[in-house]
Amino acid sequence: MAVVPVDIAGRPYEVRVAPGLLADAGNQCAPLLRKARVPVVTDANVEAAWGKTVDAALRRAGFEPRWKVLPAGEATKSWRYLAEVVDWLLAEEVERKDHVLALGGGVIGDLVGFAASMLKRGCRFIQLPTTLLAQVDSSVGGKTAINTAAGKNLVGAFHQPALVLADPLALETLPRREVGAGYAEVVKYGLLGDAPFFAWCEAHGPALMDGDPALREQAVARSVQAKARIVAQDEFETNGLRALLNLGHTFGHALEAETGFSNRLLHGEGVALGMVLAARYSARRGLLAEAEAERIPVHFAAVGLRAELAELGLDTDGRGLVAHMLHDKKMDAGTLPFLLLRSIGEAFLARDVALDDVAAFLDEQLAG
C-alpha cells in the first residue's frame, strides 16, 4: 500500500492507495467511526458497481451502513441535491464528530464534502473515490463545491477529509471515456511542475488507458504525492502555489459552461482541451516553443482524448467563451490571471493577459 500523508496544519490525514481498499473499507475506516450507524452517500452508477462491496465491508467490521443514493452526473452538484443531502444527514442524526462516507467520483466527493462543511458548522467525512479523476485530484486537498447558473464550483468551502481510500480496482468498472477524463488530471501534474513525469505519461499513457493495473496505481500515487506537497504549502490558495493546480481549468471551465455542464464534455475532457489551449496561448505569447506546446495535443490524441477545440463544434465565438471566464474564481479586482507555461514542467500565473487577445486566440482555435 502506498500511504501519502497530507500535512495540513492541525488536520493531517492520509491518502491510501492500494487494490482492495473498498473491500476492506470497514477496517480501514473503523478507527475514525464512533457509532454503529454509518452514513454513505453515492450515486446510482457507483452503487450498482460497488454498493454491495462497501456495504459488506462495513457490516463485516460491525457497522450498519445507511445509504443515500443520488442521480449520477454533473447536474447533481447543485443546490437541490446539496439541500437533499443535508436534510438526510440531519434526519440520520449525524453529529459534528461523526464521519460521512463519500463513495463516488468528483461530483459525489465535492457535494458530500460541502454538505459536511455546513452540517452543524462542520462534521467530518471520508473520501472513497471511484474514478481516476477523483483519485488523483478532487478527493485530495479539501476543495468542495457545487455548480450554479453562474458557473462551476462558485459556491463551496475548504473542508479537508479525514481519510482518502483510493482503490485502483474501482477503475476497472469505469468506461474508457471516464478513465480518459481522469487521465487528463494525471498529465496536469507533469505539465505544471514535473517534466520527467510528463515524459513518463508520454511513454506509458496508452498502456495505462488500456488497463495496466501497475501503471494506474503508480499514476495515482505519484499524482497524489504531487498534490499533497502543494496543498500542504498553500491550503487556502493564498500564496499562488496552489493556483498552479488550476492549469487548463480557466479555459476548460468556460468550455464546460458553454456545453451546459453536460455529458457532451466531461470535466477532465475540458481540462485536457484547456491545457492544450493554455500551451498554445503560451506559445502565441512567445513563452513556450511551439514544438513543446504541440507535444500536449499529440499526447492527448495518442490516448484517445479530444485535443482540438474545433472538434467540439461549438456555436459560439471567442468573446462568448471569454464571457464565461468572467465568473472564474481567480478574478481579482476585475483582472483574470491565467495559468501559462514557460516550459513543460514550469507553469506560472500570468496577471497581464488581455481578454480581447484571449478572445482572438480562441476564434483562431475554434476555426481549426
Stockholm file with secondary structure:
# STOCKHOLM 1.0

chainA/1-368         MAVVPVDIAGRPYEVRVAPGLLADAGNQCAPLLRKARVPVVTDANVEAAWGKTVDAALRRAGFEPRWKVLPAGEATKSWRYLAEVVDWLLAEEVERKDHVLALGGGVIGDLVGFAASMLKRGCRFIQLPTTLLAQVDSSVGGKTAINTAAGKNLVGAFHQPALVLADPLALETLPRREVGAGYAEVVKYGLLGDAPFFAWCEAHGPALMDGDPALREQAVARSVQAKARIVAQDEFETNGLRALLNLGHTFGHALEAETGFSNRLLHGEGVALGMVLAARYSARRGLLAEAEAERIPVHFAAVGLRAELAELGLDTDGRGLVAHMLHDKKMDAGTLPFLLLRSIGEAFLARDVALDDVAAFLDEQLAG
#=GR chainA/1-368 SS CEEEEECCTTCCEEEEECTTTGGGHHHHHGGGCCSSEEEEEEEHHHHHHHHHHHHHHHHHTTCEEEEEEECCSGGGSSHHHHHHHHHHHHHTTCCTTCEEEEEESHHHHHHHHHHHHHGGGCCEEEEEECSHHIIIIITSSCEEEEEETTEEEEEEEECCCSEEEECGGGGGGSCHHHHHHHHHHHHHHHHHHCHHHHHHHHHHHHHHHTTCHHHHHHHHHHHHHHHHHHHHHCTTSCSSSGGGGGTTHHHHHHHHHHTTSSTTSCHHHHHHHHHHHHHHHHHHTTSSCHHHHHHHHHHHHHTTCCCCGGGGCCSCCHHHHHHHHTTCTTCBTTBCCEEEEEETTEEEEESCCCHHHHHHHHHHHHHC
#=GC SS_cons         CEEEEECCTTCCEEEEECTTTGGGHHHHHGGGCCSSEEEEEEEHHHHHHHHHHHHHHHHHTTCEEEEEEECCSGGGSSHHHHHHHHHHHHHTTCCTTCEEEEEESHHHHHHHHHHHHHGGGCCEEEEEECSHHIIIIITSSCEEEEEETTEEEEEEEECCCSEEEECGGGGGGSCHHHHHHHHHHHHHHHHHHCHHHHHHHHHHHHHHHTTCHHHHHHHHHHHHHHHHHHHHHCTTSCSSSGGGGGTTHHHHHHHHHHTTSSTTSCHHHHHHHHHHHHHHHHHHTTSSCHHHHHHHHHHHHHTTCCCCGGGGCCSCCHHHHHHHHTTCTTCBTTBCCEEEEEETTEEEEESCCCHHHHHHHHHHHHHC
//
